[in-house]
Amino acid sequence: MAGERAFIPLRIAVLTSSDSRTEENDTSGKLLVQRLTDAGHILHDKRIVRDDIYLIREALSIWIADPHCSVVLSTGGTGVTGRDGTPEAAAVLFDKTIDGFGEMFRVLSYEQIKTSTLQSRALAGVANGTYIFCLPGSPSACATGWDTLISAQLDYRTRPCNLAELMPRLLER
């Protein structure tokens, strides 16, 4: 149809923060990889790191310094226990926080897990022109985040607006 936008595939990295997940049992990471590739995006890289804020921050820093990586999807480490440090690892890297992501994620999550959503510290932001989305570690939470929020915002065809179309302007000063 005339006037319709064409899909623009993005290069997306996936990070799993966990002390117990391996490539064999990383169901959340695999779900995100499957969802992003099914949508037509390109897997830039995938890693699993221990629940350690410095290892998480190191992985994120490598990707945000890479001009070919447009988005990072992180899963795990967003709870409130002592080992949950993904928000602390990511937030200091953000140039801008996308507050609405965490707010909307918890609203949508409430429909599934009721008040347990209060334990989620899901968040998103922009760091050096790269979008970072930090999701809880459960496959259900990753599906909720991707299916209801992230996928449409990373699709250039989404109207009235989307995050993908803003990418050329993220590094404006």
Backbone as CSV, one residue per row, in Angstrom:
resi,resn,N_x,N_y,N_z,CA_x,CA_y,CA_z,C_x,C_y,C_z
1,MET,0.843,-1.170,0.000,0.000,0.000,0.000,0.896,1.244,0.000
2,ALA,0.567,2.197,-0.836,1.352,3.417,-0.939,1.353,4.169,0.385
3,GLY,2.486,4.732,0.701,2.594,5.527,1.911,2.945,4.738,3.159
4,GLU,2.906,3.414,3.093,3.256,2.617,4.266,4.769,2.593,4.440
5,ARG,5.186,2.546,5.664,6.615,2.487,5.962,7.120,1.055,5.811
6,ALA,8.371,0.939,5.454,9.010,-0.369,5.369,9.588,-0.743,6.737
7,PHE,9.619,-2.021,7.043,10.230,-2.510,8.273,11.740,-2.267,8.206
8,ILE,12.320,-1.819,9.310,13.770,-1.612,9.407,14.293,-2.536,10.507
9,PRO,15.057,-3.573,10.138,15.586,-4.471,11.175,16.664,-3.780,12.011
10,LEU,16.612,-4.007,13.306,17.587,-3.441,14.233,18.505,-4.549,14.738
11,ARG,19.716,-4.178,15.106,20.661,-5.132,15.702,20.466,-5.069,17.211
12,ILE,20.088,-6.213,17.792,19.701,-6.269,19.194,20.538,-7.308,19.932
13,ALA,21.092,-6.907,21.074,21.848,-7.814,21.941,20.945,-8.271,23.086
14,VAL,21.198,-9.483,23.577,20.424,-10.048,24.685,21.389,-10.414,25.806
15,LEU,21.083,-9.928,27.000,21.891,-10.199,28.184,21.040,-10.881,29.243
16,THR,21.502,-12.016,29.728,20.855,-12.693,30.848,21.751,-12.548,32.064
17,SER,21.184,-12.014,33.149,21.916,-11.886,34.412,21.412,-12.976,35.338
18,SER,22.297,-13.919,35.676,21.873,-15.040,36.511,23.078,-15.783,37.059
19,ASP,22.931,-16.279,38.276,23.957,-17.135,38.866,23.731,-18.600,38.522
20,SER,22.577,-18.923,37.945,22.250,-20.327,37.703,21.951,-20.668,36.244
21,ARG,21.724,-19.695,35.405,21.377,-19.994,34.003,22.618,-20.310,33.179
22,THR,22.409,-21.236,32.247,23.427,-21.593,31.256,22.758,-21.480,29.886
23,GLU,23.523,-21.636,28.818,22.919,-21.592,27.477,21.833,-22.658,27.334
24,GLU,22.000,-23.773,28.020,21.026,-24.861,27.903,19.702,-24.531,28.594
25,ASN,19.741,-23.848,29.729,18.493,-23.612,30.483,18.084,-22.138,30.554
26,ASP,18.642,-21.314,29.704,18.305,-19.884,29.689,17.023,-19.667,28.882
27,THR,15.893,-20.045,29.462,14.623,-19.960,28.737,14.225,-18.520,28.429
28,SER,14.511,-17.596,29.321,14.151,-16.193,29.086,14.988,-15.585,27.967
29,GLY,16.282,-15.819,27.994,17.154,-15.321,26.934,16.773,-15.909,25.584
30,LYS,16.488,-17.213,25.566,16.081,-17.868,24.318,14.766,-17.292,23.811
31,LEU,13.835,-17.013,24.724,12.557,-16.437,24.327,12.771,-15.088,23.655
32,LEU,13.606,-14.245,24.252,13.862,-12.923,23.668,14.541,-13.031,22.304
33,VAL,15.491,-13.943,22.175,16.161,-14.149,20.888,15.138,-14.594,19.843
34,GLN,14.286,-15.536,20.211,13.271,-16.027,19.281,12.310,-14.922,18.872
35,ARG,11.850,-14.148,19.853,10.901,-13.075,19.555,11.518,-12.028,18.632
36,LEU,12.745,-11.607,18.920,13.343,-10.541,18.105,13.640,-11.029,16.698
37,THR,14.102,-12.267,16.548,14.378,-12.777,15.196,13.081,-13.053,14.442
38,ASP,12.053,-13.549,15.123,10.753,-13.749,14.470,10.187,-12.430,13.960
39,ALA,10.483,-11.338,14.661,9.999,-10.014,14.257,10.793,-9.454,13.079
40,GLY,11.921,-10.078,12.752,12.729,-9.611,11.628,13.975,-8.845,12.015
41,HIS,14.234,-8.721,13.318,15.440,-8.034,13.779,16.629,-8.993,13.734
42,ILE,17.808,-8.475,13.975,19.049,-9.239,13.897,19.639,-9.381,15.290
43,LEU,19.990,-10.602,15.670,20.669,-10.812,16.948,22.110,-10.340,16.814
44,HIS,22.448,-9.300,17.561,23.798,-8.735,17.542,24.755,-9.592,18.362
45,ASP,24.292,-10.020,19.537,25.123,-10.811,20.448,24.220,-11.305,21.577
46,LYS,24.657,-12.349,22.255,23.932,-12.849,23.425,24.956,-13.305,24.443
47,ARG,24.712,-12.926,25.692,25.625,-13.301,26.783,24.838,-13.634,28.038
48,ILE,25.452,-14.453,28.868,24.957,-14.722,30.220,26.070,-14.311,31.172
49,VAL,25.730,-13.460,32.141,26.704,-13.044,33.152,26.119,-13.290,34.538
50,ARG,26.991,-13.471,35.504,26.559,-13.632,36.893,25.834,-12.385,37.379
51,ASP,25.019,-12.555,38.404,24.338,-11.423,39.037,25.360,-10.587,39.800
52,ASP,26.082,-9.782,39.072,27.116,-8.916,39.634,27.037,-7.598,38.878
53,ILE,26.813,-6.499,39.594,26.565,-5.241,38.891,27.722,-4.836,37.979
54,TYR,28.936,-5.188,38.329,30.073,-4.785,37.506,30.185,-5.623,36.246
55,LEU,29.846,-6.903,36.320,29.836,-7.737,35.117,28.693,-7.349,34.189
56,ILE,27.543,-7.023,34.775,26.396,-6.559,33.982,26.751,-5.245,33.297
57,ARG,27.290,-4.334,34.063,27.662,-3.019,33.525,28.720,-3.158,32.434
58,GLU,29.665,-4.075,32.612,30.699,-4.296,31.598,30.079,-4.754,30.277
59,ALA,29.163,-5.732,30.344,28.518,-6.223,29.117,27.721,-5.108,28.449
60,LEU,26.944,-4.376,29.242,26.167,-3.271,28.679,27.081,-2.223,28.054
61,SER,28.181,-1.914,28.723,29.114,-0.884,28.228,29.737,-1.272,26.892
62,ILE,30.047,-2.540,26.731,30.610,-3.009,25.458,29.607,-2.768,24.338
63,TRP,28.349,-3.094,24.575,27.344,-2.949,23.527,26.994,-1.492,23.262
64,ILE,26.929,-0.669,24.297,26.569,0.733,24.031,27.719,1.483,23.374
65,ALA,28.928,0.961,23.460,30.070,1.572,22.776,30.165,1.110,21.321
66,ASP,29.433,0.068,20.977,29.453,-0.502,19.628,28.405,0.205,18.767
67,PRO,28.822,0.958,17.755,27.843,1.702,16.942,26.904,0.807,16.140
68,HIS,27.196,-0.480,16.065,26.344,-1.408,15.319,25.249,-2.023,16.176
69,CYS,25.305,-1.834,17.480,24.287,-2.373,18.386,23.284,-1.263,18.709
70,SER,22.021,-1.474,18.354,20.994,-0.445,18.541,20.198,-0.600,19.819
71,VAL,20.066,-1.847,20.282,19.190,-2.143,21.415,19.800,-3.263,22.237
72,VAL,19.604,-3.197,23.563,19.953,-4.306,24.448,18.695,-4.705,25.206
73,LEU,18.399,-6.005,25.178,17.332,-6.570,25.993,17.996,-7.354,27.106
74,SER,17.751,-6.951,28.327,18.349,-7.599,29.490,17.260,-8.324,30.254
75,THR,17.565,-9.522,30.729,16.615,-10.275,31.526,17.289,-10.754,32.802
76,GLY,16.578,-10.591,33.915,17.089,-11.044,35.201,17.664,-9.927,36.044
77,GLY,17.664,-10.152,37.348,18.289,-9.224,38.277,17.502,-7.974,38.583
78,THR,16.184,-7.966,38.306,15.394,-6.760,38.543,14.545,-6.837,39.806
79,GLY,14.739,-7.881,40.610,13.963,-8.019,41.842,14.563,-7.211,42.982
80,VAL,14.236,-7.609,44.197,14.665,-6.837,45.367,15.636,-7.578,46.279
81,THR,16.080,-8.778,45.886,17.003,-9.502,46.748,18.403,-8.905,46.652
82,GLY,19.267,-9.336,47.520,20.622,-8.800,47.574,21.405,-8.980,46.296
83,ARG,21.130,-10.034,45.519,21.878,-10.297,44.292,21.272,-9.584,43.076
84,ASP,20.096,-8.991,43.223,19.429,-8.326,42.108,19.988,-6.921,41.915
85,GLY,20.857,-6.758,40.916,21.503,-5.466,40.731,21.444,-4.906,39.321
86,THR,20.622,-5.498,38.465,20.573,-5.006,37.091,20.164,-3.529,37.011
87,PRO,19.143,-3.079,37.732,18.811,-1.644,37.649,19.972,-0.739,38.066
88,GLU,20.697,-1.133,39.090,21.837,-0.322,39.543,22.965,-0.345,38.507
89,ALA,23.143,-1.483,37.838,24.175,-1.592,36.811,23.839,-0.742,35.598
90,ALA,22.581,-0.754,35.199,22.172,-0.075,33.969,21.923,1.414,34.162
91,ALA,21.262,1.783,35.234,20.788,3.164,35.394,21.916,4.192,35.344
92,VAL,23.081,3.858,35.868,24.182,4.828,35.844,24.717,5.063,34.438
93,LEU,24.405,4.161,33.517,24.845,4.320,32.137,23.880,5.162,31.313
94,PHE,22.645,5.306,31.786,21.615,5.998,31.013,21.901,7.489,30.866
95,ASP,21.735,7.967,29.639,21.698,9.403,29.387,20.290,9.917,29.648
96,LYS,19.320,9.064,29.353,17.918,9.378,29.600,17.220,8.106,30.054
97,THR,16.311,8.254,31.010,15.490,7.143,31.459,14.152,7.207,30.731
98,ILE,13.652,6.051,30.333,12.332,5.960,29.705,11.372,5.488,30.801
99,ASP,10.936,6.428,31.632,10.125,6.101,32.805,8.861,5.316,32.467
100,GLY,8.230,5.656,31.362,6.975,5.012,30.996,7.092,3.517,30.795
101,PHE,8.277,3.033,30.431,8.434,1.595,30.220,8.181,0.814,31.505
102,GLY,8.895,1.170,32.564,8.717,0.462,33.834,7.312,0.608,34.379
103,GLU,6.768,1.811,34.239,5.406,2.051,34.726,4.406,1.175,33.982
104,MET,4.485,1.169,32.649,3.559,0.368,31.848,3.784,-1.119,32.057
105,PHE,5.041,-1.532,32.190,5.321,-2.949,32.409,4.627,-3.433,33.680
106,ARG,4.719,-2.660,34.740,4.101,-3.076,35.998,2.571,-3.081,35.908
107,VAL,1.997,-2.138,35.160,0.541,-2.137,34.970,0.121,-3.409,34.247
108,LEU,0.812,-3.741,33.164,0.477,-4.941,32.399,0.745,-6.211,33.199
109,SER,1.822,-6.212,33.941,2.186,-7.365,34.760,1.168,-7.601,35.874
110,TYR,0.588,-6.530,36.379,-0.423,-6.631,37.435,-1.588,-7.522,36.992
111,GLU,-1.942,-7.447,35.715,-3.033,-8.257,35.194,-2.738,-9.747,35.335
112,GLN,-1.454,-10.117,35.339,-1.063,-11.526,35.408,-0.697,-11.969,36.816
113,ILE,0.045,-11.126,37.545,0.576,-11.583,38.835,0.137,-10.713,40.009
114,LYS,-0.820,-9.850,39.749,-1.390,-8.978,40.789,-0.299,-8.192,41.517
115,THR,-0.398,-8.095,42.839,0.505,-7.213,43.581,1.956,-7.680,43.597
116,SER,2.226,-8.891,43.149,3.621,-9.336,43.070,4.431,-8.478,42.106
117,THR,3.739,-7.737,41.233,4.446,-6.856,40.303,5.218,-5.754,41.027
118,LEU,4.860,-5.479,42.279,5.602,-4.473,43.054,7.069,-4.843,43.222
119,GLN,7.374,-6.133,43.121,8.752,-6.599,43.289,9.604,-6.368,42.043
120,SER,8.968,-5.991,40.936,9.696,-5.784,39.689,10.250,-4.374,39.608
121,ARG,11.526,-4.289,39.279,12.149,-2.990,39.061,12.540,-2.853,37.592
122,ALA,11.665,-3.375,36.701,11.905,-3.262,35.261,12.102,-1.791,34.903
123,LEU,13.027,-1.525,33.998,13.305,-0.158,33.598,13.890,-0.129,32.200
124,ALA,13.940,1.056,31.629,14.535,1.228,30.312,15.154,2.615,30.222
125,GLY,16.073,2.744,29.297,16.705,4.032,29.082,17.506,4.044,27.798
126,VAL,18.137,5.177,27.563,18.997,5.360,26.399,20.402,5.639,26.914
127,ALA,21.376,4.910,26.381,22.774,5.102,26.757,23.610,5.165,25.484
128,ASN,24.225,6.289,25.236,25.069,6.485,24.062,24.339,6.099,22.769
129,GLY,23.074,6.466,22.669,22.296,6.193,21.469,21.767,4.776,21.361
130,THR,21.907,3.983,22.416,21.429,2.595,22.430,20.302,2.467,23.435
131,TYR,19.204,1.845,23.016,18.111,1.575,23.946,18.457,0.361,24.787
132,ILE,18.188,0.448,26.092,18.375,-0.682,27.003,17.052,-0.922,27.714
133,PHE,16.569,-2.162,27.632,15.346,-2.578,28.320,15.723,-3.661,29.317
134,CYS,15.440,-3.442,30.597,15.765,-4.398,31.649,14.472,-5.048,32.135
135,LEU,14.354,-6.337,31.851,13.165,-7.114,32.176,13.453,-8.108,33.292
136,PRO,12.418,-8.516,34.022,12.600,-9.588,35.000,13.071,-10.875,34.317
137,GLY,13.480,-11.839,35.120,14.070,-13.062,34.597,13.116,-14.161,34.192
138,SER,11.841,-14.023,34.426,10.920,-15.103,34.063,10.542,-15.012,32.588
139,PRO,10.352,-16.168,31.935,9.912,-16.143,30.536,8.592,-15.398,30.364
140,SER,7.683,-15.523,31.308,6.405,-14.829,31.225,6.598,-13.319,31.223
141,ALA,7.467,-12.823,32.082,7.739,-11.383,32.131,8.400,-10.909,30.841
142,CYS,9.308,-11.706,30.298,9.958,-11.330,29.038,8.951,-11.306,27.894
143,ALA,8.050,-12.277,27.875,7.006,-12.298,26.843,6.110,-11.071,26.979
144,THR,5.711,-10.747,28.200,4.879,-9.568,28.426,5.588,-8.311,27.944
145,GLY,6.842,-8.146,28.328,7.595,-6.962,27.941,7.756,-6.843,26.436
146,TRP,8.153,-7.936,25.792,8.362,-7.888,24.344,7.036,-7.735,23.608
147,ASP,6.082,-8.612,23.922,4.841,-8.672,23.144,3.973,-7.427,23.284
148,THR,3.954,-6.830,24.470,3.012,-5.731,24.700,3.637,-4.338,24.642
149,LEU,4.953,-4.239,24.760,5.592,-2.918,24.785,6.737,-2.779,23.788
150,ILE,7.725,-3.614,23.911,8.975,-3.402,23.181,8.823,-3.613,21.684
151,SER,8.182,-4.701,21.268,8.157,-5.027,19.836,7.562,-3.900,19.001
152,ALA,6.468,-3.327,19.419,5.834,-2.248,18.644,6.701,-1.001,18.627
153,GLN,7.381,-0.709,19.738,8.207,0.489,19.791,9.512,0.353,19.005
154,LEU,9.929,-0.884,18.719,11.127,-1.095,17.909,10.772,-1.344,16.443
155,ASP,9.498,-1.202,16.111,9.028,-1.388,14.741,8.764,-0.013,14.125
156,TYR,9.552,0.335,13.140,9.476,1.641,12.486,8.092,1.928,11.910
157,ARG,7.302,0.890,11.667,5.977,1.052,11.063,4.907,1.452,12.070
158,THR,5.195,1.351,13.381,4.203,1.662,14.408,3.851,3.138,14.381
159,ARG,2.563,3.410,14.338,2.052,4.778,14.355,1.252,5.007,15.616
160,PRO,1.176,6.174,16.200,1.639,7.421,15.616,3.136,7.650,15.760
161,CYS,3.803,6.959,16.667,5.240,7.158,16.813,5.854,5.926,17.457
162,ASN,7.174,5.838,17.375,7.890,4.688,17.932,9.315,5.094,18.260
163,LEU,9.968,4.264,19.045,11.349,4.552,19.431,12.329,4.357,18.281
164,ALA,12.017,3.444,17.366,12.924,3.167,16.249,13.139,4.410,15.391
165,GLU,12.077,5.174,15.154,12.223,6.342,14.288,13.039,7.462,14.944
166,LEU,13.191,7.403,16.253,13.978,8.416,16.956,15.475,8.112,16.978
167,MET,15.856,6.911,16.585,17.255,6.495,16.699,18.255,7.451,16.035
168,PRO,17.960,7.985,14.862,18.946,8.917,14.261,19.162,10.187,15.086
169,ARG,18.265,10.476,16.013,18.361,11.717,16.789,18.827,11.498,18.237
170,LEU,19.105,10.272,18.615,19.434,9.989,20.012,20.734,10.626,20.482
171,LEU,21.650,10.852,19.583,22.951,11.419,19.975,23.043,12.915,19.745
172,GLU,21.908,13.544,19.433,21.906,14.998,19.267,22.336,15.674,20.567
173,ARG,23.077,16.747,20.430,23.479,17.531,21.612,23.128,18.972,21.371
